[in-house]
Amino acid sequence: MRKGLGHLLLRVANVNPRSVATHSDRVLYRSIGVFILLYFVYATVGGAAFIDASTGYSHPWYQWLVGPLVGIGVVAYDRAVVGRVAINYDRLDSADPRHLLRRPTIGLYLGRLGLALLFAVVVTEPLMLARYRGEIDARLAEVHSVQLDELDRGGAVAGYRARLDTLRRESAADDEAVRSLTDRAAGKRGDARLLYRQALADSAGGGVTGRAGCPRGGYCDDLVQRSRNLDREATGLDRQAAELQRDQRAARAARAAEQARLGEQMNTEQAANAAVVRADAGFGARTAAMWHLITADFWGVGLFYLGIALLLVALDCAAIGLKFVSRGNAYERAEARAGRLREHEASLIHEREIHDARTYGDATAKVIADGIEAASHDGRLVRAAEDRARTVLTTAVVVDPSQLDRPIPRHRINA
């Protein structure tokens, strides 16, 4: 028996090497074996990539345990489909080649096609997401920025921000009240300085009167008095501003404490929102980002993405496709002949066994019937003997009184 790589590929394809007699069948099933091995590698890497994507690309060590299990499962299904020969067991005594094989079971191939599409999503998609990881990260950054802006404009952060704005307006109103008093005081002091300078100019003879000195009751003295009154009014305004600040101190402290608390709460809420948004980078979010890139740049990213995806799906269905299109080849006919021959021999043997069993049963039944009949005859003989013995015994024991005086005949005694 041949050994080597070709024999190994036939075993991988789950076919009987003894029935692969033609060159075309050997090439066919060796190709199927190659595709199955390639798909095992693809399913292993894809399954590991899926586990990696499911854990947020943390590269867990057990991904390389799950990946081979996925590959083994799919390869086992492929080998079951490829190695299966639909033998027709009807009309086993017919030598017509059309009676060798049954019609193909479409449901089996449709199930494999559905499994291929499922693996195209579960296995192919993580590989494509890993291929476009840079572009996807950039897209997710844009999406996360928009999401953070929306969260800041609504929800708890918006309430905190609105309250902080209210507190700031209240503080600004208090500052404006104090500033109004201090500004009025500064204005009065400015006016007082101006009047005092005018009084100095008038006392030096440079005023409107043209007279030197500053006599009491004169214009210069009036300017000085007005300047002093303005200074007193400014001092009163400063006092009012100081008193107002003292009155506002408790409210200001409360507002400052509330602002600090609201600031901390807002920072905490924003950090929580940022963590939630950044966590929204799993398989679903990355898939949505990938499809956005495909629709936004179909002739660039989309065409290349679909090309690779279709190539991997074709690799997934290659073994089953070759099996489907090669139905009725020499290998399947040889397997069908051998299977039908074994079934025919088994049917004949079974039929002979049934005939022998019936013959044995009939013979056994006849023997039993004869035995029962003989036993019934033996029973009648026994009952006749019992009746005869009972009669003799009765005759010997029971004596008629009328015969007591007569002697018993000798023949009766001997009887």
Salt bridges, closest charged atoms under 4 A:
ASP52 OD2 - HIS59 ND1 3.07
ASP78 OD1 - ARG112 NE 2.44
ASP96 OD2 - ARG98 NH2 2.82
ASP137 OD1 - ARG286 NH2 3.12
GLU142 OE1 - ARG139 NH1 3.50
ASP165 OD1 - ARG168 NH1 3.19
GLU170 OE1 - ARG255 NH1 3.88
ASP174 OD2 - ARG255 NH2 2.24
ASP175 OD1 - ARG252 NH2 2.38
GLU176 OE1 - ARG179 NH1 2.69
ASP231 OD2 - ARG193 NH2 2.67
GLU233 OE1 - LYS188 NZ 2.77
ASP238 OD2 - ARG189 NH2 2.13
GLU258 OE2 - ARG163 NE 2.72
ASP316 OD1 - ARG112 NH2 2.64
GLU332 OE2 - LYS323 NZ 2.71
ASP356 OD1 - ARG352 NE 3.34
ASP370 OD2 - LYS366 NZ 3.29
GLU373 OE2 - HIS377 NE2 3.78
ASP387 OD1 - ARG390 NH1 3.01
